[in-house]
Structure formats: C-alpha cells, structure tokens
Amino acid sequence: MPVTAKLSRKFYERFGDELTNELVEWFNQVDATYRSELRELNELNFARFDAKLVSEIERAFGRLETRMATFETRIVRWMFVFWVGTLGTVIALLKL
C-alpha cells in the first residue's frame, strides 16, 4: 500500500503548485524505489534462509536415519539373544 507524500497548503503557496507537485512526485518515486529494493532484499534473505533451513533439516534426517539403523541393529541382536535364551529354557523344560 503506497503512501503518497502530501505537503501543507502553505508550502504550495510559498513555492508554487508546479514545484511542490514535482517535489511530491520525487518523494513518491524515492519511496517506491526504496520499497522495491527492500522487497528484493527481503526475498533474497528469505531464499537464503529457506535454503539453509532445508539443508539443516536434511542433515538432521540423515543423522536420525543413522541412529535408527544403529538402534535397529542393536534391537535385533537383543531379540535374537532373548529368543535363543527362551528356546533353550523351553527345550530344557521339555526334557524334564
């Protein structure tokens, strides 16, 4: 939403309508230029932030996958030990 610069009636009376309107137009052009530059800068910063965020998320998921694979290996090993122990106990009980 652009903001249009306005000057007092006294300013218009002192310097004339033509000069004052030219000054107001120049203020508005400067404002529009700064707004567009600020918008471009914000978009650039957001793009960098977005890229960095995606990179960090991918790295975190990579670490999580590694830890889950390690955990899966350990849990399968313990399950095997548990079932071998249970099978040994069941066989020993059946021989009695």
C-alpha positions in Angstrom: 0.0 0.0 0.0 1.9 3.1 -1.2 1.9 6.2 0.9 1.6 9.4 -1.0 3.5 12.3 0.3 1.5 15.4 1.0 2.7 18.9 1.8 0.9 21.7 3.5 -1.1 24.4 1.7 1.4 26.9 3.0 4.2 25.1 1.2 2.2 25.2 -2.1 1.5 28.9 -1.6 5.2 29.7 -0.9 6.8 27.6 -3.7 4.0 27.2 -6.2 2.0 24.3 -7.4 4.4 23.1 -10.1 7.5 23.0 -7.9 5.6 21.5 -5.0 4.0 18.8 -7.1 7.4 17.9 -8.6 8.8 17.6 -5.1 5.9 15.4 -4.0 6.4 13.2 -7.1 10.1 12.9 -6.4 9.3 11.8 -2.8 6.9 9.2 -4.1 9.4 7.9 -6.6 12.1 7.6 -3.9 9.7 5.8 -1.6 8.7 3.4 -4.4 12.3 2.7 -5.2 13.2 2.0 -1.6 10.2 -0.2 -1.2 11.1 -2.3 -4.2 14.7 -2.6 -3.1 13.6 -3.6 0.4 11.2 -6.2 -1.1 14.0 -7.6 -3.2 16.4 -7.7 -0.3 13.7 -9.5 1.9 13.1 -12.1 -0.9 16.8 -12.7 -1.2 17.2 -13.1 2.6 14.2 -15.4 2.7 15.6 -17.6 -0.1 18.9 -17.9 1.7 17.1 -18.7 5.0 14.9 -21.3 3.2 18.0 -23.0 1.6 19.8 -23.1 4.9 16.7 -24.5 6.7 16.3 -27.2 4.1 20.0 -28.1 4.4 19.8 -28.3 8.2 16.6 -30.5 8.0 18.2 -32.9 5.5 21.3 -33.2 7.7 19.1 -33.8 10.8 17.2 -36.5 9.0 20.5 -38.1 7.9 21.7 -38.3 11.4 18.3 -39.6 12.6 18.4 -42.4 9.9 21.9 -43.4 11.0 20.9 -43.6 14.6 17.7 -45.5 13.8 19.8 -48.0 11.7 22.2 -48.5 14.7 19.3 -48.9 17.1 17.6 -51.4 14.7 20.8 -53.5 14.6 21.1 -53.5 18.4 17.4 -54.4 19.0 17.6 -57.3 16.5 20.7 -58.6 18.3 18.9 -58.4 21.7 15.8 -60.1 20.2 17.9 -62.9 19.0 19.6 -63.4 22.4 16.2 -63.3 24.0 14.7 -65.9 21.7 17.7 -68.2 21.9 17.5 -68.0 25.7 13.8 -68.6 25.7 14.2 -71.5 23.2 16.9 -73.0 25.5 14.7 -72.7 28.5 11.7 -74.3 26.7 13.9 -77.2 25.5 15.3 -77.7 28.9 11.8 -77.8 30.4 10.6 -80.2 27.8 13.4 -82.7 28.6 12.4 -82.8 32.2 
